[in-house]
Amino acid sequence: MSWSDLRRKTALVTGASSGLGRHFAGVLAGQGAHVVLAARNEAALARECATLSDSGGSASWVAMDVTDPASVEQAFAGAGRRIDIVVNNAGISVAAAATEITEAGFDAVVDTNLKGVFSVAQAAGRRMREDGQGGAIVNIASILGLRVAGHVAAYAASKAAVIQLTKALALEWARHDIRVNALCPGYFETELNRDFFASEAGKALIRRIPQRRLGRLEELDAPLLLLCSNAGSFITGASLAVDGGHLVSSL
């Protein structure tokens, strides 16, 4: 499928200094979009921009702390471009039993994964509504927003809230031609979780995935592009799971 309409677009990706965010930025740049990489780690952002530029992509970066609404506003103002697409990817997790997680740990997860997603979407939505040209917002949720696992209560709750937030924003903003959808990855290996999946506990988890393997990052490419491009022009308020059948596995 051709995603040719992305050549005329600017996409902002949060959490773009590593992991899924870095991958998503590369996917969009590869389809001709100008990508604005946003995160707190400025040195990593500069490196990733240079890498994208060296491979023929168009990229710039802005410092952004999604937990700070003032930082979010400054980043949008500093981007220097109209933002057509937002990939709301920044997120964290704290692995702890529900009886042991601290208030600070719980707040950190919710502030990043939920409040941060809202702050970025709100800043983007205001601008998209005011300029009258619409846009696409993709909130990166998780299959753990639809089902649960042990020792990630704060993460699962935050991602479930992101899915409901996505629906609420899609309803409010549809009349302004702003589409808001959630992409819900299953288990994909990145540098952040590679050691876990090499462990016995990680291998046991992989055996519970119906396809008996982890997802490959490139298997998120077409779902992301569908939600970002005109190919998905009548899709809003949806939650798209990419998980090798994990959600439909038997209890």
GUDREN-322040 format. One record per residue (C-alpha): x, y, z; residue in three letters. Coordinates in steps of 0.5 Angstrom, whole numbers, plus 2048, in hexadecimal, padded with zeros to 3 digits. Layout:
! residues N
xx | yy | zz | aa
X | Y | Z | ALA $
...
END
This chain:
! residues 251
xx | yy | zz | aa
800 | 800 | 800 | MET $
802 | 807 | 7FF | SER $
802 | 80C | 804 | TRP $
804 | 812 | 7FF | SER $
800 | 817 | 803 | ASP $
805 | 817 | 809 | LEU $
80A | 81A | 804 | ARG $
806 | 821 | 806 | ARG $
806 | 820 | 80D | LYS $
80A | 821 | 814 | THR $
809 | 81C | 819 | ALA $
80B | 81D | 820 | LEU $
80D | 817 | 824 | VAL $
80E | 817 | 82C | THR $
813 | 813 | 82F | GLY $
817 | 812 | 829 | ALA $
81E | 812 | 82C | SER $
81D | 80A | 82C | SER $
819 | 804 | 82C | GLY $
812 | 804 | 828 | LEU $
812 | 80C | 827 | GLY $
819 | 80C | 824 | ARG $
816 | 806 | 81F | HIS $
810 | 80A | 81E | PHE $
814 | 810 | 81C | ALA $
818 | 80C | 817 | GLY $
812 | 809 | 814 | VAL $
80E | 810 | 813 | LEU $
815 | 813 | 810 | ALA $
816 | 80D | 80B | GLY $
80F | 80F | 808 | GLN $
811 | 816 | 807 | GLY $
80E | 81A | 80D | ALA $
812 | 81F | 811 | HIS $
813 | 81C | 818 | VAL $
814 | 820 | 81E | VAL $
817 | 81C | 823 | LEU $
815 | 81D | 82B | ALA $
818 | 81B | 831 | ALA $
81C | 81D | 837 | ARG $
822 | 81A | 835 | ASN $
825 | 820 | 830 | GLU $
82B | 81C | 82F | ALA $
828 | 816 | 82C | ALA $
823 | 81A | 828 | LEU $
829 | 81E | 825 | ALA $
82C | 817 | 823 | ARG $
825 | 814 | 820 | GLU $
824 | 81A | 81C | CYS $
82B | 81A | 819 | ALA $
82A | 812 | 818 | THR $
823 | 814 | 814 | LEU $
826 | 819 | 810 | SER $
82C | 815 | 80E | ASP $
827 | 810 | 80B | SER $
823 | 815 | 807 | GLY $
81E | 817 | 80C | GLY $
81B | 81E | 80E | SER $
81C | 81F | 816 | ALA $
81C | 824 | 81C | SER $
81C | 823 | 823 | TRP $
819 | 827 | 829 | VAL $
81A | 826 | 830 | ALA $
814 | 823 | 834 | MET $
812 | 821 | 83B | ASP $
80B | 81E | 83A | VAL $
809 | 81F | 841 | THR $
80A | 826 | 841 | ASP $
805 | 82A | 83D | PRO $
809 | 830 | 83C | ALA $
80E | 82C | 839 | SER $
809 | 829 | 834 | VAL $
807 | 830 | 832 | GLU $
80E | 832 | 831 | GLN $
810 | 82C | 82D | ALA $
80A | 82D | 828 | PHE $
80B | 834 | 828 | ALA $
813 | 833 | 827 | GLY $
811 | 82E | 821 | ALA $
811 | 833 | 81C | GLY $
80C | 82F | 818 | ARG $
804 | 82E | 818 | ARG $
804 | 827 | 81B | ILE $
7FF | 822 | 817 | ASP $
801 | 81C | 81A | ILE $
802 | 81A | 822 | VAL $
805 | 813 | 824 | VAL $
804 | 814 | 82B | ASN $
809 | 80E | 82D | ASN $
80C | 811 | 834 | ALA $
80B | 80C | 839 | GLY $
80E | 808 | 83F | ILE $
80D | 802 | 844 | SER $
80E | 800 | 84B | VAL $
80E | 7F9 | 84C | ALA $
80C | 7F8 | 854 | ALA $
806 | 7F4 | 857 | ALA $
800 | 7F8 | 859 | ALA $
802 | 7F8 | 860 | THR $
809 | 7FA | 85F | GLU $
809 | 800 | 85A | ILE $
80A | 807 | 85D | THR $
805 | 80D | 85C | GLU $
80B | 810 | 858 | ALA $
80C | 80A | 854 | GLY $
804 | 80A | 852 | PHE $
804 | 811 | 851 | ASP $
80A | 811 | 84C | ALA $
807 | 80C | 848 | VAL $
800 | 810 | 848 | VAL $
803 | 816 | 847 | ASP $
807 | 814 | 841 | THR $
802 | 80F | 83D | ASN $
7FC | 812 | 83E | LEU $
7FD | 81A | 840 | LYS $
803 | 81A | 83B | GLY $
7FE | 817 | 836 | VAL $
7F9 | 81C | 837 | PHE $
7FD | 822 | 838 | SER $
800 | 820 | 831 | VAL $
7FA | 81F | 82E | ALA $
7F7 | 825 | 830 | GLN $
7FC | 82A | 82E | ALA $
7FC | 826 | 827 | ALA $
7F4 | 826 | 827 | GLY $
7F4 | 82E | 828 | ARG $
7F8 | 82F | 823 | ARG $
7F5 | 82B | 81E | MET $
7EE | 82D | 81F | ARG $
7F0 | 835 | 81F | GLU $
7F4 | 834 | 818 | ASP $
7EE | 830 | 815 | GLY $
7F2 | 82B | 812 | GLN $
7F1 | 825 | 816 | GLY $
7F6 | 820 | 818 | GLY $
7F7 | 819 | 81B | ALA $
7F9 | 817 | 822 | ILE $
7FC | 810 | 823 | VAL $
7FC | 80E | 82B | ASN $
800 | 808 | 82C | ILE $
7FD | 804 | 831 | ALA $
7FE | 7FD | 833 | SER $
7FA | 7F6 | 833 | ILE $
7FB | 7F7 | 83A | LEU $
7F6 | 7FC | 83A | GLY $
7F1 | 7F7 | 838 | LEU $
7F3 | 7F1 | 83C | ARG $
7F8 | 7F1 | 842 | VAL $
7FE | 7ED | 844 | ALA $
801 | 7ED | 84B | GLY $
806 | 7F2 | 84E | HIS $
804 | 7F8 | 84A | VAL $
7FD | 7FB | 84D | ALA $
7FF | 802 | 84C | ALA $
801 | 801 | 844 | TYR $
7FB | 7FD | 843 | ALA $
7F7 | 802 | 846 | ALA $
7FA | 808 | 842 | SER $
7FA | 804 | 83B | LYS $
7F2 | 803 | 83C | ALA $
7F1 | 80A | 83E | ALA $
7F5 | 80C | 837 | VAL $
7F0 | 807 | 833 | ILE $
7EA | 80B | 837 | GLN $
7ED | 812 | 836 | LEU $
7EE | 810 | 82E | THR $
7E7 | 80F | 82D | LYS $
7E5 | 815 | 831 | ALA $
7E9 | 819 | 82D | LEU $
7E7 | 816 | 826 | ALA $
7E0 | 818 | 828 | LEU $
7E1 | 81F | 82A | GLU $
7E6 | 820 | 824 | TRP $
7E3 | 81C | 81E | ALA $
7DF | 822 | 81C | ARG $
7E6 | 826 | 81B | HIS $
7E9 | 820 | 817 | ASP $
7EE | 81E | 81C | ILE $
7EE | 817 | 81D | ARG $
7F0 | 814 | 823 | VAL $
7F2 | 80C | 824 | ASN $
7F6 | 808 | 828 | ALA $
7FB | 803 | 826 | LEU $
7FC | 7FD | 82B | CYS $
802 | 7F9 | 82A | PRO $
803 | 7F2 | 82D | GLY $
80A | 7F0 | 82F | TYR $
810 | 7F3 | 82B | PHE $
817 | 7F2 | 82C | GLU $
81B | 7F9 | 82D | THR $
821 | 7FB | 831 | GLU $
81D | 7FC | 837 | LEU $
81A | 7F5 | 838 | ASN $
81F | 7F1 | 834 | ARG $
822 | 7EE | 83A | ASP $
81C | 7EC | 83D | PHE $
81A | 7E8 | 837 | PHE $
820 | 7E4 | 837 | ALA $
81E | 7E2 | 83F | SER $
81A | 7DC | 840 | GLU $
814 | 7E0 | 842 | ALA $
815 | 7E4 | 83C | GLY $
815 | 7DD | 838 | LYS $
80F | 7DB | 83C | ALA $
80B | 7E1 | 83A | LEU $
80D | 7E0 | 832 | ILE $
80A | 7D9 | 833 | ARG $
804 | 7DC | 835 | ARG $
803 | 7E0 | 82E | ILE $
7FF | 7DC | 829 | PRO $
804 | 7DD | 824 | GLN $
809 | 7DB | 829 | ARG $
80E | 7E1 | 827 | ARG $
80F | 7E8 | 828 | LEU $
80D | 7ED | 823 | GLY $
812 | 7F0 | 81F | ARG $
812 | 7F8 | 81F | LEU $
811 | 7F8 | 817 | GLU $
80A | 7F5 | 819 | GLU $
808 | 7FB | 81C | LEU $
809 | 7FF | 816 | ASP $
803 | 7FE | 811 | ALA $
7FE | 7FF | 817 | PRO $
802 | 805 | 819 | LEU $
801 | 808 | 812 | LEU $
7FA | 806 | 811 | LEU $
7F8 | 80A | 817 | LEU $
7FD | 810 | 815 | CYS $
7FB | 811 | 80E | SER $
7F5 | 812 | 80A | ASN $
7F4 | 80A | 809 | ALA $
7F1 | 80B | 810 | GLY $
7ED | 811 | 80E | SER $
7E6 | 80E | 811 | PHE $
7EA | 80B | 817 | ILE $
7E9 | 80E | 81E | THR $
7E8 | 80C | 825 | GLY $
7EB | 805 | 823 | ALA $
7F0 | 801 | 827 | SER $
7F4 | 7FD | 823 | LEU $
7F7 | 7F7 | 826 | ALA $
7FE | 7F4 | 823 | VAL $
7FF | 7EE | 827 | ASP $
800 | 7E7 | 824 | GLY $
7F9 | 7E5 | 827 | GLY $
7FB | 7E7 | 82E | HIS $
7F4 | 7EA | 82F | LEU $
7F0 | 7E4 | 82D | VAL $
7F4 | 7DF | 830 | SER $
7F1 | 7DA | 835 | SER $
7F0 | 7DC | 83D | LEU $
END
